[in-house]
C-alpha cells in the first residue's frame, strides 16, 4: 500500500513539475543533449577517443585515467601503435598527429585512416571545396548561368615523417570511402565518376595503387555498396551491398570480394537483419553491426560457412559514428561505442562487447521526462512489421490520448530505440502517443523486406503504417480516431501521399516532402537514387512515378496539413512543398507552408530546429486534442 501511495505521489509531483515549465523551457532542455559524432579505440584497447558535435576531441586511457581535451578537432583515428590523428582548426581543418599539424591544404578533409605500417595517413579531400560534402547540407544557390560544376572528392596520402602529401586517386573520380590493404600498398575504394552527391548509387569497388596513383575497377554491384574492409591476409575485401536510399544510411548483406578477380560471395543470404557496419576480427571472422527488428546488434560471422553468432543485442542504439556498430580493438573483443536508449542520453562506453562501462559524462545532467517505449509487432500483407510506441509523459487511467505516426526518412533506414528526436519527445510531453513505424522498405528484417516497396511507394508501406495505428490502439490507450502523421524526407512524401489515400489521419505535417515524383526527377540533385526504386528513369517509364505522386490524387485530400522545408534543399527541393501547399490552398483544405531560409535537407540552425518542434506540436495540438 505504501509503495503504491509513494508511486502515485512521485507521479503527481512529476506532473506538477512539468506543468510549471513553459514550452520554450521544454524545448531548450530537449536540445541541451549533445551529440557524439565518432568514437575510436586504439588497437591495443588501452586508449579511447571521441568527438562531440561542436565540442572537440576527448582522449583518455580505457581505465578512465589521463583524460585530455582538444578543442576544434574532429575525425579521429589511432595508428597501429596508438598515436592519435585528427582533423583540427577553427575554419580550415588540417591533419594533426601528436597534436602537430602535418598538412597545409585548402578544402574539405574527412575520414583520416592510418596505413597498417604506421608511416602514412590517408584522408578524403575536396580541394578548394565551396561547402561541406554531401546532399544533406544547403546546396549552393542556383543563380546565373547554370552549369554542372563537380567538386571531386579524392584520396590524399601524407607521409607523417616528411609531411609530403600526394593525391593518389584520379581527378575524374569521386571517392566515398576507402580502406588500406594490409601491406600498405593499395586502397580499396568505393568510387564513381562525376557528381559525388548524385552518383553514389552507381559507385563500384576499385583498387588504388598508392605508389603509382592509379585506380582500377574490381567489382560492379547489382545495388549499392558501402564500408569496404580489406582482409588481414590481403586476399579479400568485405563490404556491404543492398538497396540504400541515402549514402551514409547503410544496410544490406555482407559480401566477400576476391581481391584478385572481383568474384563475389554473399555471406548473409536470407538473413533477417540488415548489416550496417563490419570489421575483421581475424582472417577467418567478421564482426557485424546489425539492425535486427527494431534492435541494435553485434554479431560474429565465420567466413568459411557464413555461420553467425550474436555477441550482443539490445533495445538501444550503439555506434562508432552514425550507423550501428562498434570500434573494436585488435583482440576482437575490447570495444568502444556511442550508446543511447529512449531514456538514456548518448555517452561513450568501452570494454568487452556487451560488458561496457561508461567513459564520458557529457550528458550527465540530461534526464528523460518520458517512459520506456513499447515494442510493437503487427502483421501486414504477410509481413511482420515492427515499431516503437512512446507514451505521453503522463497517462491517466481511463483516458485515451491522440497518437501521431512518425515515418522515418529513407526509406532505407529504421527507427530504433535511441534517444528520441526532440520533436517526438516534445509531442510526448504535450500528451501524445508517438508511433515510430518501420514499414516495408526499412532496415532490420532482411534485404527482401528492404526491397519490398520497390515500384510501390505509398502502397504496401502505407498499409503497414495504417495497420500500426490499430496495433497501437490495441496495446495502449491510444485513440486511433485522433491520429496524425508526420515525417521528414521520405516520411514527408509518405505524409503527403497518405492524406490523398485515406481519411484515417486528422492532421498531418510534411517535412521536406515530395508531392510529384515526375517533376521531382528533374528538380533534385540526386536523381540516380530513384532508378533502383522505380526501375527506370521518369523519361523511360513515367507510370510508377505517376502512381506514387500525391499531386495526382490531390482532390481526395481533406486533412489539415502543415508543410515545412529548407530553402536550399537539394534532396527534396522546396518547389515540391510549394506545389503541395498551393494545391491544398486552392482546394480549400487548411494548410500552412514554412520555408526555412538558407537551410538544406537537414535543418541545422538551432532556432529553426526549435521552431519545427513548436510548430509540429502546435499543429497537432490544434487539430487532434
C-alpha positions in Angstrom: 0.0 0.0 0.0 2.8 2.4 1.0 4.6 1.6 -2.2 1.5 2.4 -4.3 0.9 5.7 -2.5 4.6 6.7 -2.9 4.5 5.9 -6.6 1.3 8.0 -7.0 2.9 10.9 -5.1 6.0 10.8 -7.3 3.8 10.7 -10.4 1.8 13.7 -9.2 5.0 15.7 -8.3 6.4 14.9 -11.7 3.2 16.2 -13.4 3.3 19.3 -11.3 6.9 20.0 -12.2 6.1 19.6 -15.9 3.1 21.9 -15.7 5.3 24.7 -14.3 7.6 24.7 -17.3 6.9 26.7 -20.5 7.1 25.2 -23.9 10.4 27.1 -24.6 11.9 25.6 -21.4 10.9 22.1 -22.5 12.4 22.6 -25.9 15.6 24.1 -24.6 16.0 21.1 -22.3 15.5 18.7 -25.2 18.0 20.4 -27.3 20.6 20.5 -24.5 21.6 17.0 -25.3 24.9 16.9 -27.1 25.6 14.5 -29.9 28.6 12.4 -30.3 29.9 12.1 -33.9 32.7 9.5 -33.6 34.4 7.1 -31.2 37.7 5.2 -31.7 39.8 2.7 -29.7 43.5 2.1 -30.0 44.5 -1.3 -31.5 45.8 -2.4 -28.1 42.5 -1.4 -26.4 44.2 0.9 -23.9 43.0 4.3 -25.2 39.7 5.7 -26.2 38.9 8.9 -28.1 35.6 10.5 -29.0 34.3 13.6 -30.7 31.3 15.7 -29.7 29.4 17.8 -32.3 31.0 21.3 -32.0 32.8 20.2 -28.9 36.2 18.9 -30.0 38.0 15.6 -29.2 38.5 13.9 -25.8 41.0 11.1 -25.4 41.8 9.1 -22.3 43.0 5.7 -21.1 40.5 2.9 -21.1 40.7 2.7 -17.3 39.4 6.3 -17.1 42.7 8.0 -16.3 44.8 10.7 -18.1 41.9 12.5 -19.8 42.8 15.2 -22.3 40.6 17.5 -24.4 41.5 19.0 -27.8 39.4 22.0 -29.0 38.2 22.5 -32.6 39.0 18.9 -33.5 37.1 16.2 -35.4 37.5 12.9 -37.3 39.8 10.7 -35.2 42.0 7.7 -36.0 44.5 5.7 -34.0 47.7 4.4 -35.5 48.8 0.7 -35.1 51.0 1.8 -32.2 48.3 4.1 -30.6 49.2 7.5 -32.0 46.1 9.8 -32.5 45.5 11.5 -35.8 42.6 14.1 -36.0 41.4 17.0 -38.1 41.9 20.3 -36.3 41.5 24.0 -36.8 38.7 26.6 -36.5 37.7 27.2 -40.1 40.1 25.3 -42.4 40.7 21.8 -40.9 44.2 20.3 -41.2 45.5 16.9 -40.3 47.3 16.7 -36.9 49.4 13.8 -35.4 50.7 14.0 -31.9 49.0 17.4 -31.8 51.3 18.7 -34.5 50.0 19.9 -37.9 51.2 17.9 -40.8 49.2 19.3 -43.7 48.7 22.7 -45.1 45.9 22.5 -47.7 42.7 24.3 -48.6 39.5 22.4 -48.9 37.4 19.8 -47.2 39.0 16.9 -45.3 37.4 13.8 -43.8 37.9 10.3 -42.6 41.7 10.0 -41.8 43.0 6.4 -41.8 46.5 5.2 -40.8 48.3 2.8 -43.1 49.0 -0.5 -41.4 52.7 0.2 -41.4 52.1 3.4 -39.4 54.0 5.6 -41.8 51.2 7.4 -43.6 47.7 8.8 -43.1 45.2 8.8 -46.0 42.1 11.0 -45.9 39.2 12.1 -48.2 39.9 15.5 -49.8 38.0 18.1 -51.9 40.4 20.8 -52.9 39.1 24.3 -52.6 35.7 23.0 -51.6 32.9 25.5 -51.5 30.8 23.7 -49.0 30.7 20.5 -46.8 30.4 17.3 -48.8 27.0 15.6 -49.2 23.5 16.4 -50.3 22.1 17.0 -46.7 23.7 20.4 -46.4 22.3 23.5 -48.1 23.1 23.5 -51.8 24.9 26.3 -53.5 22.4 28.9 -54.6 21.3 28.3 -58.3 21.8 31.7 -59.9 23.4 33.0 -63.1 24.3 30.6 -65.9 23.7 27.1 -64.5 26.3 24.5 -65.3 27.4 21.2 -63.9 30.4 22.0 -61.7 31.7 19.0 -59.9 34.0 19.1 -56.9 35.6 15.7 -56.8 36.4 14.0 -53.5 39.8 12.2 -53.8 42.1 10.4 -51.5 45.2 12.2 -50.3 48.1 10.4 -48.6 50.6 12.2 -46.4 53.9 10.8 -45.1 53.9 11.5 -41.4 57.7 11.8 -41.1 58.3 14.1 -44.1 54.8 15.7 -44.3 54.9 15.1 -48.1 51.4 14.9 -49.5 50.2 13.2 -52.7 46.7 12.8 -54.1 46.5 9.2 -55.3 43.1 8.9 -57.0 42.1 10.4 -60.4 40.7 13.8 -60.8 37.5 12.5 -62.5 36.5 10.0 -59.7 34.6 10.8 -56.6 35.7 8.5 -53.7 33.1 7.9 -50.9 35.0 5.6 -48.6 38.2 3.6 -48.6 40.4 1.1 -46.7 44.1 0.2 -46.7 45.4 -3.1 -47.8 47.4 -4.9 -45.0 50.7 -4.3 -46.9 50.0 -0.5 -47.1 50.5 -0.5 -50.8 46.9 -0.4 -52.0 43.5 1.0 -51.2 40.0 -0.5 -51.6 37.9 2.5 -52.8 34.2 2.9 -53.2 34.0 5.4 -56.1 32.1 6.7 -59.1 32.8 9.3 -61.9 31.1 12.6 -61.9 28.9 14.2 -59.2 29.5 12.9 -55.7 26.1 13.9 -54.5 24.3 12.1 -57.3 26.4 9.1 -58.3 26.8 7.2 -55.0 24.1 4.8 -56.4 26.3 3.8 -59.3 29.6 3.5 -57.3 31.8 0.5 -57.9 34.6 -1.1 -55.9 38.1 -0.1 -57.1 41.6 -0.8 -56.2 44.1 2.0 -55.9 47.8 1.6 -56.4 49.1 4.2 -53.9 52.7 4.4 -55.3 51.5 4.9 -58.9 48.4 6.9 -58.2 46.3 4.7 -60.4 42.8 3.2 -59.9 41.2 0.1 -61.4 37.6 -1.2 -61.1 37.3 -4.6 -59.3 33.6 -5.2 -58.6 30.4 -3.8 -60.1 27.5 -4.4 -57.6 23.9 -5.0 -58.5 22.8 -2.4 -56.0 24.7 0.0 -53.7 27.9 -0.7 -51.7 29.4 0.6 -48.5 32.1 0.1 -45.9 34.9 -1.7 -47.9 37.3 -3.6 -45.5 40.4 -5.4 -46.6 41.0 -8.8 -45.0 44.1 -9.2 -42.8 45.6 -11.7 -45.3 45.1 -9.3 -48.2 43.1 -11.9 -50.3 39.6 -10.5 -49.9 37.6 -7.3 -49.4 34.5 -7.4 -47.4 31.7 -4.8 -47.9 28.0 -4.2 -47.5 25.7 -4.4 -50.5 22.0 -3.7 -50.6 19.3 -1.2 -51.6 20.3 2.1 -49.9 18.4 5.2 -50.5 21.0 7.5 -48.9 24.8 7.5 -48.8 25.7 7.1 -45.2 22.5 5.3 -44.2 24.0 1.8 -44.7 22.3 -1.5 -44.7 22.3 -4.8 -46.6 24.1 -8.1 -46.9 27.8 -8.7 -46.0 29.7 -9.6 -49.2 33.2 -11.0 -49.8 35.0 -9.9 -52.9 38.1 -11.7 -54.2 40.8 -9.0 -54.2 42.4 -10.5 -57.3 39.5 -11.5 -59.5 36.5 -9.5 -58.2 34.4 -12.7 -57.7 31.7 -12.0 -55.1 30.1 -14.2 -52.4 27.1 -13.2 -50.3 27.9 -14.1 -46.7 24.4 -13.4 -45.3 21.8 -14.5 -47.9 18.3 -14.5 -46.5 19.4 -13.3 -43.0 16.6 -11.4 -41.3 18.7 -8.5 -40.3 20.4 -5.5 -42.1 24.2 -5.3 -41.8 25.2 -1.7 -41.2 29.0 -2.0 -40.5 31.7 -4.6 -40.5 35.3 -5.1 -39.4 37.7 -8.0 -39.4 38.1 -9.8 -36.1 40.8 -12.0 -37.7 41.4 -13.6 -41.1 38.5 -16.0 -40.5 35.8 -13.8 -38.9 34.0 -10.6 -39.4 32.3 -8.6 -36.7 29.0 -7.2 -37.9 26.9 -4.3 -36.7 23.3 -5.1 -37.5 19.7 -3.8 -37.2 17.6 -6.7 -36.1 13.9 -5.9 -35.9 14.0 -2.7 -34.0 17.1 -3.6 -32.1 20.8 -3.0 -32.5 23.1 -6.0 -32.5 26.7 -7.1 -32.8 27.5 -10.4 -34.4 30.5 -12.6 -35.3 30.4 -14.2 -38.8 32.6 -17.1 -39.8 33.8 -16.6 -43.3 34.2 -20.3 -44.2 30.5 -21.2 -43.9 28.6 -18.0 -43.0 27.7 -19.1 -39.5 26.7 -16.1 -37.4 26.9 -15.8 -33.6 25.1 -13.0 -31.8 27.5 -11.3 -29.4 25.1 -8.6 -28.1 21.6 -7.4 -28.9 19.6 -4.7 -27.2 16.7 -2.2 -27.5 19.3 0.5 -27.7 21.4 2.4 -30.3 25.2 1.7 -30.4 27.5 3.1 -33.0 31.1 4.2 -33.7 29.8 7.1 -35.9 26.3 7.1 -37.2 25.5 3.6 -38.2 25.1 0.6 -35.8 28.4 -0.9 -34.9 31.4 -0.6 -32.6 35.0 0.4 -32.7 36.9 -2.8 -31.9 40.5 -3.3 -30.8 42.9 -5.9 -32.2 41.8 -8.6 -29.8 38.3 -8.7 -31.4 36.5 -8.1 -28.1 37.6 -4.9 -26.4 35.5 -2.1 -27.9 34.1 1.4 -27.6 30.6 2.6 -28.6 28.4 5.6 -28.5 25.4 4.2 -26.6 21.9 5.6 -26.0 18.3 4.4 -25.5 14.9 6.1 -25.3 15.6 7.0 -21.7 19.4 7.2 -21.6 21.1 10.1 -23.5 24.2 9.3 -25.6 27.5 8.7 -23.8 30.7 6.8 -24.7 31.1 3.3 -23.2 34.1 1.0 -23.5 35.1 -2.6 -22.5 34.4 -6.1 -23.7 31.5 -6.4 -26.1 28.3 -6.3 -24.1 30.1 -5.5 -20.8 30.9 -1.9 -21.5 31.5 0.7 -18.8 30.6 4.4 -19.2 33.6 6.6 -20.1 32.0 10.0 -20.8 29.7 12.3 -18.8 28.8 14.8 -21.5 25.0 14.4 -20.9 25.1 13.5 -17.2 22.6 16.3 -16.3 20.1 15.3 -19.0 17.1 13.3 -17.8 14.2 11.8 -19.7 10.7 13.1 -19.0 9.1 10.1 -20.6 9.0 6.4 -20.0 10.5 3.4 -21.8 8.7 2.8 -25.2 6.9 -0.4 -26.1 8.0 -2.5 -29.0 5.0 -3.4 -31.2 4.7 -6.2 -33.8 1.9 -6.4 -36.3 1.0 -8.3 -39.4 0.5 -6.6 -42.8 0.1 -8.5 -46.1 2.1 -11.4 -44.7 5.0 -9.2 -43.4 6.0 -8.9 -39.8 6.2 -5.2 -39.1 7.8 -3.6 -36.1 7.5 -0.2 -34.4 8.1 1.6 -31.2 5.2 3.2 -29.2 6.2 6.2 -27.0 3.6 7.1 -24.4 2.7 10.6 -23.2 4.8 11.9 -20.3 1.8 11.2 -18.0 -1.0 8.8 -18.7 -4.2 8.9 -16.5 -6.3 5.8 -16.1 -9.5 5.8 -18.1 -8.3 8.3 -20.6 -7.4 7.8 -24.3 -4.8 10.0 -25.9 -4.2 11.2 -29.5 -1.5 9.4 -31.5 1.0 10.6 -34.1 2.6 8.2 -36.5 6.2 9.2 -37.2 7.6 7.9 -40.6 11.3 7.9 -40.8 13.3 9.1 -43.9 15.0 6.9 -46.4 13.0 4.7 -47.0 16.1 2.5 -46.4 16.5 3.4 -42.7 14.9 2.4 -39.4 13.5 3.8 -36.2 15.5 2.3 -33.3 15.3 2.6 -29.5 17.7 5.6 -29.4 17.5 8.9 -27.6 14.4 10.3 -29.3 14.2 13.2 -31.7 13.4 16.3 -29.7 10.3 16.9 -31.7 9.0 13.5 -30.9 9.9 13.9 -27.2 8.1 17.2 -27.2 5.0 15.6 -28.5 5.2 13.1 -25.7 5.4 15.9 -23.2 2.4 17.6 -24.8 0.2 14.5 -24.3 0.6 12.5 -27.5 1.4 8.9 -28.1 4.1 8.7 -30.8 4.3 5.6 -33.0 7.7 5.1 -34.7 7.0 2.8 -37.6 9.4 0.6 -39.6 7.2 -0.4 -42.6 8.4 -2.4 -45.6 11.3 -0.7 -47.2 13.0 -0.2 -43.8 16.1 -1.9 -42.5 16.0 -4.6 -39.8 14.3 -7.7 -41.4 16.5 -8.6 -44.3 17.1 -7.4 -47.8 13.8 -8.8 -49.2 11.9 -6.6 -46.7 14.0 -3.6 -47.6 13.3 -4.1 -51.3 9.6 -4.8 -50.7 8.5 -1.3 -51.6 10.3 -1.1 -55.0 7.9 0.4 -57.6 5.3 0.5 -54.8 5.9 3.8 -52.9 2.8 4.6 -50.9 1.3 1.2 -51.4 2.2 -1.6 -49.0 4.3 0.7 -46.9 1.3 3.0 -46.2 -0.8 0.0 -45.4 1.8 -1.1 -42.8 1.7 2.3 -41.2 -2.1 2.5 -41.0 -2.3 -1.0 -39.5 0.2 0.1 -37.0 -2.4 2.5 -35.6 -4.7 -0.4 -34.9 -1.8 -2.3 -33.2 -1.1 0.8 -31.0 -4.8 1.2 -30.1 -4.9 -2.4 -29.1 -1.8 -2.2 -26.9 -2.3 1.1 -25.2 -4.9 3.8 -24.5 -4.1 5.5 -27.8 -7.1 6.9 -29.7 -6.7 5.8 -33.3 -9.6 8.1 -34.3 -7.5 11.1 -33.3 -4.4 10.2 -35.3 -1.9 12.4 -37.0 1.0 11.6 -39.4 4.3 13.3 -39.8 7.8 12.7 -41.2 10.8 14.3 -43.0 12.1 13.4 -46.4 10.6 10.0 -47.4 8.5 10.5 -44.3 7.4 13.8 -45.7 6.4 12.2 -49.0 4.5 9.5 -47.1 2.6 12.2 -45.2 1.7 14.0 -48.4 0.6 10.8 -50.1 -1.2 9.4 -47.1 -3.7 12.3 -46.9 -4.7 11.6 -50.5 -5.3 7.9 -49.9 -7.0 7.6 -46.5 -9.0 9.7 -44.1 -7.5 7.9 -41.0 -5.3 10.9 -40.2 -7.0 14.0 -38.9 -3.9 16.2 -39.1 -0.6 16.0 -41.0 2.9 17.6 -41.0 5.0 17.0 -44.1 8.7 17.9 -43.7 10.8 18.1 -46.9 8.3 16.0 -48.8 7.8 15.0 -52.4 4.4 15.7 -53.9 5.1 14.9 -57.6 7.7 12.3 -58.4 7.6 13.2 -62.1 8.6 16.8 -61.7 10.9 15.9 -58.7 13.0 13.9 -61.1 14.1 17.0 -62.9 14.4 19.2 -59.8 16.5 17.3 -57.4 20.3 16.9 -57.2 20.4 13.2 -56.7 18.1 11.6 -59.3 20.3 8.4 -59.5 18.9 7.1 -56.2 15.5 6.7 -57.9 16.5 4.2 -60.6 16.8 1.2 -58.3 13.4 2.1 -56.7 11.4 2.9 -59.8 13.1 0.6 -62.3 13.9 3.2 -64.9 14.2 7.0 -65.3 11.0 9.0 -65.5 11.6 9.7 -69.1 11.7 6.0 -69.9 8.9 4.8 -67.7 6.8 7.5 -66.1 4.0 5.2 -64.9 5.4 4.2 -61.5 6.3 7.8 -60.8 2.8 8.9 -61.5 1.2 6.2 -59.3 3.2 7.4 -56.3 2.6 11.1 -56.8 0.3 12.8 -54.3 -0.5 15.6 -56.7 -2.3 13.2 -59.0 -4.8 12.4 -56.2 -4.8 15.8 -54.5 -8.6 16.2 -54.8 -9.0 13.4 -52.3 -7.2 15.4 -49.6 -9.2 16.9 -46.8 -6.6 16.7 -43.9 -5.3 19.9 -42.4 -1.6 19.8 -43.4 1.4 21.8 -42.3 4.3 21.8 -44.8 7.9 22.5 -43.7 11.1 22.7 -45.9 14.6 24.2 -46.2 15.0 26.9 -48.8 18.1 25.3 -50.4 17.2 21.6 -50.0 18.9 19.6 -52.8 17.4 16.2 -51.9 13.7 17.3 -51.7 13.6 20.7 -53.3 11.3 23.4 -51.9 9.1 23.5 -55.1 7.7 20.1 -54.2 6.4 21.6 -50.9 5.1 24.7 -52.7 3.2 22.5 -55.2 1.5 20.5 -52.4 0.7 23.6 -50.3 -0.6 25.5 -53.4 -2.9 22.6 -54.4 -4.4 22.3 -50.9 -4.9 26.0 -50.6 -6.6 26.1 -54.0 -8.9 23.3 -52.9 -9.9 25.0 -49.6 -8.0 22.5 -47.4 -6.5 24.0 -44.3 -2.7 24.3 -44.8 0.3 26.3 -44.0 3.8 26.4 -45.5 7.0 27.4 -43.7 10.3 27.7 -45.7 13.5 27.9 -43.6 16.0 30.4 -45.1 19.3 29.1 -46.2 18.6 25.6 -44.8 19.3 22.4 -46.7 17.7 19.0 -46.4 18.9 18.8 -42.8 17.7 21.7 -40.7 20.9 22.9 -38.9 20.3 26.3 -37.2 19.2 25.9 -33.6 16.5 28.5 -33.8 15.0 26.6 -36.8 15.1 23.2 -35.1 13.2 24.7 -32.2 10.7 26.3 -34.5 10.0 22.9 -36.1 9.3 21.4 -32.7 6.9 24.2 -31.7 5.0 24.1 -35.0 4.6 20.4 -35.1 3.3 20.1 -31.6 1.1 23.2 -32.1 -0.4 21.9 -35.3 -1.3 18.5 -33.8 -2.5 20.2 -30.6 -4.9 22.4 -32.6 -6.3 19.5 -34.7 -6.2 16.3 -32.5 -6.9 17.5 -29.0 
